[in-house]
């Protein structure tokens, strides 16, 4: 799979050349955690990470985004002036994204960029962005990407991919977009032995990821059978409905829209991340709430991830096995165990 090679000593200069043409996002260390941020200097990029605490989803879908601005006309206070808030869709590169996060964007496209409906801001950001992935040589113990139709070296959704071979990075160009961006770098072909090294690393990484559950087994279960199963009473018991799992998930896309008034004559309409784990998420203006109970909200989260997505789109799950929710849940609810229960006829273990 190797086509080109970058020595680690040359890597900062490569990033600088990309920064001269594009806005570049890359993993940077922030305290104890890593996060994706727009680089101000090449040396800030740090590929010595397992995974970022949050996925780079916010690059396409900001956690808080001003949609429109409105104000009263000066000459006629009865007239509202509404205009879309300007947005930047200039070309950008996301460097070092893990394969699971890139695959997540493909799953999110089903919601934001389908044949029937398109979110114009998501679509334009996706079009203007080149994804240069970073293969996962040493998956974490909480990773289960191979159980959900992806993997530590999966190129799905990527325009190019880097592989750390020890002394440098093997680079595979995958799409025409990737070719156009990386063409400015004038990189050298990879030595013949690098291809074998990459295959060894791939085999080792995939072997290290344990099987978590079987999505086809879940797909074969009746939707109402899982919905009405007794397992939810046990699964939801410890849940705090804190929403941590949904905010960290690269395939959660729920949002709320709120208006904020400034000085009585001006205001903004905002789109904000929301969570199905919050009691107000389904609260109606009438006062009715179809998911007023915690058990209903917990069930909704797992049903959407592992069952409803398959039922609606006929393929895959709305999960890429990044393991963030497993790592961050304060009460140790594990989606891998829930998936096993859902696929085994929903019988709780003795």
C-alpha positions as a Markdown table, in Angstrom:
| # | Residue | x | y | z |
|---|---|---|---|---|
| 1 | Unk | 0.0 | 0.0 | 0.0 |
| 2 | Unk | 3.0 | 2.3 | 0.4 |
| 3 | Unk | 3.7 | 4.8 | -2.4 |
| 4 | Unk | 5.8 | 7.5 | -0.8 |
| 5 | Unk | 8.0 | 7.9 | 2.3 |
| 6 | Unk | 8.7 | 10.8 | 4.7 |
| 7 | Unk | 11.6 | 10.7 | 7.1 |
| 8 | Unk | 10.5 | 11.9 | 10.5 |
| 9 | Unk | 13.2 | 14.6 | 10.5 |
| 10 | Unk | 11.6 | 16.0 | 7.3 |
| 11 | Unk | 8.0 | 15.9 | 8.6 |
| 12 | Unk | 7.9 | 19.5 | 10.2 |
| 13 | Unk | 9.0 | 20.9 | 6.8 |
| 14 | Unk | 6.2 | 18.9 | 5.1 |
| 15 | Unk | 3.6 | 20.4 | 7.4 |
| 16 | Unk | 5.0 | 23.9 | 6.8 |
| 17 | Unk | 4.5 | 23.5 | 3.1 |
| 18 | Unk | 0.9 | 22.3 | 3.6 |
| 19 | Unk | 0.3 | 25.3 | 5.9 |
| 20 | Unk | 1.6 | 27.7 | 3.2 |
| 21 | Unk | -1.4 | 26.7 | 1.1 |
| 22 | Unk | -4.1 | 25.3 | 3.5 |
| 23 | Unk | -5.5 | 25.7 | 6.9 |
| 24 | Unk | -4.1 | 22.6 | 8.6 |
| 25 | Unk | -5.7 | 20.8 | 11.6 |
| 26 | Unk | -3.7 | 18.2 | 13.5 |
| 27 | Unk | -3.6 | 16.6 | 16.9 |
| 28 | Unk | -2.0 | 18.8 | 19.5 |
| 29 | Unk | -1.4 | 18.0 | 23.2 |
| 30 | Unk | -3.5 | 20.0 | 25.6 |
| 31 | Unk | -2.8 | 19.1 | 29.2 |
| 32 | Unk | -3.2 | 15.4 | 29.6 |
| 33 | Unk | -5.2 | 15.0 | 26.4 |
| 34 | Unk | -4.9 | 15.4 | 22.7 |
| 35 | Unk | -7.3 | 17.4 | 20.5 |
| 36 | Unk | -7.5 | 18.6 | 16.9 |
| 37 | Unk | -6.7 | 22.2 | 16.4 |
| 38 | Unk | -5.8 | 24.6 | 13.6 |
| 39 | Unk | -2.0 | 24.7 | 13.6 |
| 40 | Unk | -0.2 | 28.0 | 14.1 |
| 41 | Unk | 3.2 | 26.4 | 13.8 |
| 42 | Unk | 4.3 | 23.1 | 12.4 |
| 43 | Unk | 6.0 | 21.9 | 15.6 |
| 44 | Unk | 2.7 | 21.9 | 17.5 |
| 45 | Unk | 1.5 | 18.8 | 15.6 |
| 46 | Unk | 2.0 | 15.7 | 17.7 |
| 47 | Unk | 1.4 | 12.2 | 16.3 |
| 48 | Unk | 2.5 | 10.5 | 19.4 |
| 49 | Unk | -1.1 | 9.8 | 20.5 |
| 50 | Unk | -3.5 | 6.9 | 20.8 |
| 51 | Unk | -6.6 | 8.9 | 19.9 |
| 52 | Unk | -7.9 | 12.4 | 20.6 |
| 53 | Unk | -10.3 | 12.9 | 23.5 |
| 54 | Unk | -12.9 | 14.4 | 21.1 |
| 55 | Unk | -13.2 | 13.4 | 17.5 |
| 56 | Unk | -12.5 | 16.1 | 14.8 |
| 57 | Unk | -16.2 | 16.2 | 14.0 |
| 58 | Unk | -16.4 | 19.8 | 15.2 |
| 59 | Unk | -14.3 | 20.8 | 12.2 |
| 60 | Unk | -17.3 | 20.1 | 10.0 |
| 61 | Unk | -20.0 | 20.5 | 12.6 |
| 62 | Unk | -19.1 | 23.1 | 15.3 |
| 63 | Unk | -20.3 | 22.5 | 18.8 |
| 64 | Unk | -21.8 | 26.0 | 18.8 |
| 65 | Unk | -22.4 | 27.7 | 15.4 |
| 66 | Unk | -24.0 | 31.1 | 14.7 |
| 67 | Unk | -26.5 | 30.4 | 11.8 |
| 68 | Unk | -28.2 | 33.7 | 11.3 |
| 69 | Unk | -28.1 | 37.3 | 12.6 |
| 70 | Unk | -31.2 | 39.4 | 12.8 |
| 71 | Unk | -32.0 | 43.0 | 13.8 |
| 72 | Unk | -34.8 | 45.6 | 13.5 |
| 73 | Unk | -34.6 | 48.0 | 10.6 |
| 74 | Unk | -33.5 | 51.5 | 11.7 |
| 75 | Unk | -36.1 | 53.3 | 9.6 |
| 76 | Unk | -38.9 | 50.9 | 10.4 |
| 77 | Unk | -38.9 | 49.0 | 13.7 |
| 78 | Unk | -41.6 | 46.6 | 12.4 |
| 79 | Unk | -39.2 | 45.1 | 9.8 |
| 80 | Unk | -36.8 | 42.4 | 10.7 |
| 81 | Unk | -33.5 | 42.1 | 8.8 |
| 82 | Unk | -32.2 | 38.5 | 8.7 |
| 83 | Unk | -29.0 | 37.4 | 7.1 |
| 84 | Unk | -26.9 | 34.3 | 7.2 |
| 85 | Unk | -23.7 | 34.6 | 9.3 |
| 86 | Unk | -20.6 | 34.5 | 7.0 |
| 87 | Unk | -18.7 | 31.2 | 7.1 |
| 88 | Unk | -15.3 | 30.2 | 6.0 |
| 89 | Unk | -15.2 | 27.3 | 3.4 |
| 90 | Unk | -11.6 | 27.8 | 2.3 |
| 91 | Unk | -9.5 | 24.7 | 1.6 |
| 92 | Unk | -8.2 | 22.9 | 4.6 |
| 93 | Unk | -6.4 | 19.7 | 5.6 |
| 94 | Unk | -7.0 | 17.4 | 8.5 |
| 95 | Unk | -3.7 | 15.7 | 9.2 |
| 96 | Unk | -3.4 | 12.7 | 11.4 |
| 97 | Unk | -7.1 | 11.7 | 11.6 |
| 98 | Unk | -7.6 | 8.1 | 12.7 |
| 99 | Unk | -9.4 | 5.7 | 10.3 |
| 100 | Unk | -12.3 | 5.3 | 12.7 |
| 101 | Unk | -13.0 | 9.0 | 12.7 |
| 102 | Unk | -12.8 | 9.3 | 9.0 |
| 103 | Unk | -15.2 | 6.4 | 8.6 |
| 104 | Unk | -17.5 | 8.2 | 11.0 |
| 105 | Unk | -17.8 | 11.2 | 8.6 |
| 106 | Unk | -19.1 | 8.8 | 6.0 |
| 107 | Unk | -21.8 | 7.6 | 8.4 |
| 108 | Unk | -22.6 | 11.2 | 9.3 |
| 109 | Unk | -23.1 | 12.0 | 5.6 |
| 110 | Unk | -26.2 | 9.9 | 5.7 |
| 111 | Unk | -27.8 | 12.5 | 7.9 |
| 112 | Unk | -26.2 | 15.7 | 6.7 |
| 113 | Unk | -25.6 | 15.1 | 3.0 |
| 114 | Unk | -28.1 | 12.6 | 1.6 |
| 115 | Unk | -29.6 | 12.6 | -1.9 |
| 116 | Unk | -32.8 | 14.0 | -0.5 |
| 117 | Unk | -31.5 | 16.5 | 2.1 |
| 118 | Unk | -28.2 | 18.5 | 2.3 |
| 119 | Unk | -26.9 | 20.6 | 5.1 |
| 120 | Unk | -25.1 | 23.2 | 2.9 |
| 121 | Unk | -22.5 | 24.0 | 5.6 |
| 122 | Unk | -21.6 | 20.4 | 6.2 |
| 123 | Unk | -21.4 | 19.7 | 2.5 |
| 124 | Unk | -19.2 | 22.6 | 1.7 |
| 125 | Unk | -16.8 | 21.9 | 4.5 |
| 126 | Unk | -16.6 | 18.3 | 3.5 |
| 127 | Unk | -15.9 | 19.3 | -0.1 |
| 128 | Unk | -13.2 | 21.8 | 0.9 |
| 129 | Unk | -11.4 | 19.4 | 3.3 |
| 130 | Unk | -8.7 | 16.8 | 2.5 |
| 131 | Unk | -8.3 | 14.0 | 5.1 |
| 132 | Unk | -4.8 | 12.7 | 5.6 |
| 133 | Unk | -5.2 | 9.7 | 7.9 |
| 134 | Unk | -2.9 | 8.1 | 10.4 |
| 135 | Unk | -3.0 | 4.4 | 10.7 |
| 136 | Unk | -3.4 | 3.0 | 14.2 |
| 137 | Unk | -0.4 | 0.7 | 14.9 |
| 138 | Unk | -1.3 | 0.1 | 18.6 |
| 139 | Unk | -5.1 | 0.2 | 19.2 |
| 140 | Unk | -6.3 | 0.8 | 22.7 |
| 141 | Unk | -7.9 | -1.9 | 24.8 |
| 142 | Unk | -11.2 | -0.1 | 24.4 |
| 143 | Unk | -11.0 | -0.1 | 20.6 |
| 144 | Unk | -13.3 | -2.4 | 18.7 |
| 145 | Unk | -13.2 | -1.0 | 15.1 |
| 146 | Unk | -12.9 | -4.4 | 13.4 |
| 147 | Unk | -16.3 | -5.4 | 14.9 |
| 148 | Unk | -18.1 | -2.5 | 13.1 |
| 149 | Unk | -16.8 | -2.8 | 9.6 |
| 150 | Unk | -13.7 | -0.7 | 9.8 |
| 151 | Unk | -10.2 | -1.2 | 11.1 |
| 152 | Unk | -6.9 | 0.4 | 12.3 |
| 153 | Unk | -5.6 | 0.6 | 8.7 |
| 154 | Unk | -9.0 | 1.2 | 6.9 |
| 155 | Unk | -8.7 | 3.8 | 4.2 |
| 156 | Unk | -12.5 | 4.3 | 3.8 |
| 157 | Unk | -13.2 | 8.0 | 3.8 |
| 158 | Unk | -9.6 | 9.1 | 3.6 |
| 159 | Unk | -7.8 | 10.9 | 0.8 |
| 160 | Unk | -4.4 | 9.7 | 2.0 |
| 161 | Unk | -3.0 | 7.8 | 4.9 |
| 162 | Unk | 0.3 | 7.9 | 6.9 |
| 163 | Unk | 1.8 | 4.8 | 8.6 |
| 164 | Unk | 4.4 | 5.2 | 11.2 |
| 165 | Unk | 7.2 | 2.7 | 10.3 |
| 166 | Unk | 9.6 | 3.7 | 13.1 |
| 167 | Unk | 12.1 | 5.9 | 11.2 |
| 168 | Unk | 9.5 | 7.7 | 9.1 |
| 169 | Unk | 6.0 | 7.6 | 7.6 |
| 170 | Unk | 4.8 | 5.6 | 4.6 |
| 171 | Unk | 2.2 | 7.6 | 2.7 |
| 172 | Unk | -0.5 | 6.2 | 0.5 |
| 173 | Unk | -2.5 | 8.5 | -1.8 |
| 174 | Unk | -6.0 | 7.3 | -2.1 |
| 175 | Unk | -8.1 | 9.9 | -3.9 |
| 176 | Unk | -7.7 | 12.5 | -6.6 |
| 177 | Unk | -8.2 | 15.1 | -3.9 |
| 178 | Unk | -5.3 | 13.6 | -1.9 |
| 179 | Unk | -3.1 | 13.5 | -5.0 |
| 180 | Unk | -3.8 | 17.2 | -5.8 |
| 181 | Unk | -2.9 | 18.3 | -2.3 |
| 182 | Unk | 0.1 | 16.1 | -1.8 |
| 183 | Unk | 1.4 | 16.8 | -5.3 |
| 184 | Unk | 3.0 | 20.1 | -4.0 |
| 185 | Unk | 5.2 | 18.2 | -1.6 |
| 186 | Unk | 7.4 | 16.4 | -4.2 |
| 187 | Unk | 7.9 | 13.4 | -2.0 |
| 188 | Unk | 10.2 | 10.5 | -2.7 |
| 189 | Unk | 9.0 | 6.9 | -3.5 |
| 190 | Unk | 9.0 | 4.5 | -0.6 |
| 191 | Unk | 11.8 | 2.0 | -0.4 |
| 192 | Unk | 10.8 | -1.5 | -1.5 |
| 193 | Unk | 11.1 | -2.9 | 2.1 |
| 194 | Unk | 8.6 | -0.4 | 3.5 |
| 195 | Unk | 5.6 | -2.1 | 1.9 |
| 196 | Unk | 6.4 | -5.3 | 3.7 |
| 197 | Unk | 6.8 | -3.4 | 7.0 |
| 198 | Unk | 3.4 | -1.8 | 6.5 |
| 199 | Unk | 1.7 | -5.1 | 5.9 |
| 200 | Unk | 3.3 | -6.5 | 9.1 |
| 201 | Unk | 2.1 | -3.5 | 11.1 |
| 202 | Unk | -1.4 | -3.8 | 9.7 |
| 203 | Unk | -1.7 | -7.5 | 10.5 |
| 204 | Unk | -0.5 | -7.0 | 14.0 |
| 205 | Unk | -2.8 | -4.1 | 14.7 |
| 206 | Unk | -5.9 | -5.9 | 13.4 |
| 207 | Unk | -5.0 | -9.0 | 15.4 |
| 208 | Unk | -4.8 | -6.9 | 18.6 |
| 209 | Unk | -8.4 | -5.7 | 18.4 |
| 210 | Unk | -10.7 | -8.1 | 20.1 |
| 211 | Unk | -14.2 | -8.9 | 18.7 |
| 212 | Unk | -16.7 | -6.9 | 20.6 |
| 213 | Unk | -20.1 | -8.0 | 19.2 |
| 214 | Unk | -21.7 | -9.1 | 16.0 |
| 215 | Unk | -23.7 | -6.3 | 14.1 |
| 216 | Unk | -25.3 | -8.8 | 11.7 |
| 217 | Unk | -26.6 | -10.8 | 14.7 |
| 218 | Unk | -28.2 | -7.5 | 15.9 |
| 219 | Unk | -29.7 | -6.8 | 12.5 |
| 220 | Unk | -31.4 | -10.3 | 12.5 |
| 221 | Unk | -33.2 | -9.5 | 15.7 |
| 222 | Unk | -36.6 | -8.0 | 15.5 |
| 223 | Unk | -36.6 | -4.3 | 16.3 |
| 224 | Unk | -39.6 | -4.5 | 18.7 |
| 225 | Unk | -38.1 | -7.6 | 20.3 |
| 226 | Unk | -35.0 | -5.6 | 21.2 |
| 227 | Unk | -37.0 | -2.5 | 22.1 |
| 228 | Unk | -39.2 | -4.5 | 24.5 |
| 229 | Unk | -36.5 | -6.7 | 26.0 |
| 230 | Unk | -35.9 | -6.7 | 29.7 |
| 231 | Unk | -32.2 | -5.8 | 29.4 |
| 232 | Unk | -32.8 | -2.1 | 29.4 |
| 233 | Unk | -33.9 | -2.1 | 33.1 |
| 234 | Unk | -30.5 | -3.4 | 34.0 |
| 235 | Unk | -28.4 | -1.3 | 31.5 |
| 236 | Unk | -30.0 | 2.0 | 32.4 |
| 237 | Unk | -29.7 | 1.6 | 36.2 |
| 238 | Unk | -26.3 | 3.2 | 36.7 |
| 239 | Unk | -26.6 | 5.8 | 33.9 |
| 240 | Unk | -26.4 | 9.5 | 35.0 |
| 241 | Unk | -27.8 | 10.9 | 31.7 |
| 242 | Unk | -24.7 | 13.1 | 31.7 |
| 243 | Unk | -24.5 | 13.0 | 27.9 |
| 244 | Unk | -20.7 | 12.4 | 27.9 |
| 245 | Unk | -21.0 | 9.5 | 25.6 |
| 246 | Unk | -22.9 | 11.4 | 23.0 |
| 247 | Unk | -20.7 | 14.5 | 23.0 |
| 248 | Unk | -17.6 | 12.3 | 22.5 |
| 249 | Unk | -19.1 | 10.1 | 19.9 |
| 250 | Unk | -18.0 | 10.9 | 16.3 |
| 251 | Unk | -21.4 | 9.8 | 14.9 |
| 252 | Unk | -23.8 | 11.6 | 17.2 |
| 253 | Unk | -25.4 | 14.5 | 15.2 |
| 254 | Unk | -28.3 | 15.8 | 17.4 |
| 255 | Unk | -28.6 | 19.5 | 17.7 |
| 256 | Unk | -30.8 | 22.2 | 19.1 |
| 257 | Unk | -31.6 | 25.7 | 17.7 |
| 258 | Unk | -31.8 | 28.7 | 20.0 |
| 259 | Unk | -32.2 | 32.4 | 19.6 |
| 260 | Unk | -30.2 | 34.9 | 21.7 |
| 261 | Unk | -31.3 | 38.5 | 21.8 |
| 262 | Unk | -28.8 | 41.3 | 22.3 |
| 263 | Unk | -29.8 | 44.8 | 23.4 |
| 264 | Unk | -33.4 | 44.2 | 22.4 |
| 265 | Unk | -32.9 | 45.0 | 18.7 |
| 266 | Unk | -30.3 | 42.5 | 17.6 |
| 267 | Unk | -29.9 | 38.8 | 18.0 |
| 268 | Unk | -28.4 | 35.5 | 16.7 |
| 269 | Unk | -29.8 | 32.1 | 15.9 |
| 270 | Unk | -27.5 | 29.4 | 17.0 |
| 271 | Unk | -27.1 | 25.7 | 16.3 |
| 272 | Unk | -25.8 | 23.8 | 19.3 |
| 273 | Unk | -24.9 | 20.2 | 19.9 |
| 274 | Unk | -27.7 | 18.4 | 21.9 |
| 275 | Unk | -28.0 | 14.9 | 23.3 |
| 276 | Unk | -30.7 | 12.2 | 23.3 |
| 277 | Unk | -29.6 | 11.6 | 26.9 |
| 278 | Unk | -31.0 | 14.9 | 28.2 |
| 279 | Unk | -34.6 | 14.9 | 29.4 |
| 280 | Unk | -35.4 | 18.2 | 27.6 |
| 281 | Unk | -34.3 | 16.7 | 24.2 |
| 282 | Unk | -37.8 | 15.4 | 23.5 |
| 283 | Unk | -39.8 | 17.8 | 25.6 |
| 284 | Unk | -42.7 | 19.1 | 23.6 |
| 285 | Unk | -44.2 | 22.6 | 23.8 |
| 286 | Unk | -47.4 | 21.0 | 25.0 |
| 287 | Unk | -45.6 | 19.7 | 28.1 |
| 288 | Unk | -45.6 | 16.1 | 26.8 |
| 289 | Unk | -42.3 | 14.2 | 26.8 |
| 290 | Unk | -42.3 | 10.9 | 24.9 |
| 291 | Unk | -39.0 | 9.9 | 26.5 |
| 292 | Unk | -39.4 | 11.3 | 30.0 |
| 293 | Unk | -37.8 | 8.3 | 31.7 |
| 294 | Unk | -34.1 | 7.5 | 31.9 |
| 295 | Unk | -34.6 | 4.0 | 30.6 |
| 296 | Unk | -36.2 | 5.3 | 27.5 |
| 297 | Unk | -33.3 | 7.6 | 26.7 |
| 298 | Unk | -30.6 | 5.0 | 27.3 |
| 299 | Unk | -32.5 | 2.6 | 25.1 |
| 300 | Unk | -32.8 | 5.2 | 22.4 |
| 301 | Unk | -29.0 | 5.8 | 22.3 |
| 302 | Unk | -28.1 | 2.1 | 21.9 |
| 303 | Unk | -31.0 | 1.3 | 19.6 |
| 304 | Unk | -30.0 | 4.2 | 17.3 |
| 305 | Unk | -26.3 | 3.3 | 17.2 |
| 306 | Unk | -26.7 | -0.5 | 16.7 |
| 307 | Unk | -30.2 | -1.2 | 15.4 |
| 308 | Unk | -32.1 | 1.8 | 13.9 |
| 309 | Unk | -29.2 | 2.9 | 11.7 |
| 310 | Unk | -29.0 | -0.6 | 10.2 |
| 311 | Unk | -32.8 | -0.8 | 9.8 |
| 312 | Unk | -32.9 | 2.6 | 8.0 |
| 313 | Unk | -29.8 | 2.5 | 5.8 |
| 314 | Unk | -29.5 | -1.3 | 5.3 |
| 315 | Unk | -25.8 | -1.4 | 6.2 |
| 316 | Unk | -23.4 | -0.9 | 9.1 |
| 317 | Unk | -24.0 | 0.6 | 12.4 |
| 318 | Unk | -23.8 | 4.2 | 13.6 |
| 319 | Unk | -20.6 | 3.3 | 15.5 |
| 320 | Unk | -17.0 | 3.0 | 14.4 |
| 321 | Unk | -15.5 | 1.4 | 17.5 |
| 322 | Unk | -13.4 | 4.3 | 18.6 |
| 323 | Unk | -14.0 | 3.4 | 22.3 |
| 324 | Unk | -14.4 | 7.0 | 23.5 |
| 325 | Unk | -17.7 | 6.3 | 25.2 |
| 326 | Unk | -16.2 | 3.2 | 27.0 |
| 327 | Unk | -13.2 | 5.2 | 28.2 |
| 328 | Unk | -15.2 | 8.3 | 29.4 |
| 329 | Unk | -18.4 | 6.8 | 30.9 |
| 330 | Unk | -18.3 | 7.7 | 34.6 |
| 331 | Unk | -20.3 | 4.6 | 35.6 |
| 332 | Unk | -18.7 | 2.1 | 33.2 |
| 333 | Unk | -21.5 | 1.4 | 30.8 |
| 334 | Unk | -19.9 | -0.5 | 28.0 |
| 335 | Unk | -21.4 | -0.4 | 24.5 |
| 336 | Unk | -19.6 | -3.7 | 23.7 |
| 337 | Unk | -21.5 | -5.5 | 26.4 |
| 338 | Unk | -24.8 | -3.9 | 25.3 |
| 339 | Unk | -24.1 | -5.0 | 21.7 |
| 340 | Unk | -23.5 | -8.5 | 22.8 |
| 341 | Unk | -26.8 | -8.6 | 24.7 |
| 342 | Unk | -28.7 | -7.1 | 21.7 |
| 343 | Unk | -27.3 | -9.7 | 19.4 |
| 344 | Unk | -27.9 | -12.7 | 21.6 |
| 345 | Unk | -31.7 | -12.4 | 21.9 |
| 346 | Unk | -31.5 | -9.8 | 24.6 |
| 347 | Unk | -31.2 | -12.3 | 27.5 |
| 348 | Unk | -29.3 | -10.9 | 30.5 |
| 349 | Unk | -26.4 | -13.0 | 31.7 |
| 350 | Unk | -27.0 | -15.1 | 34.8 |
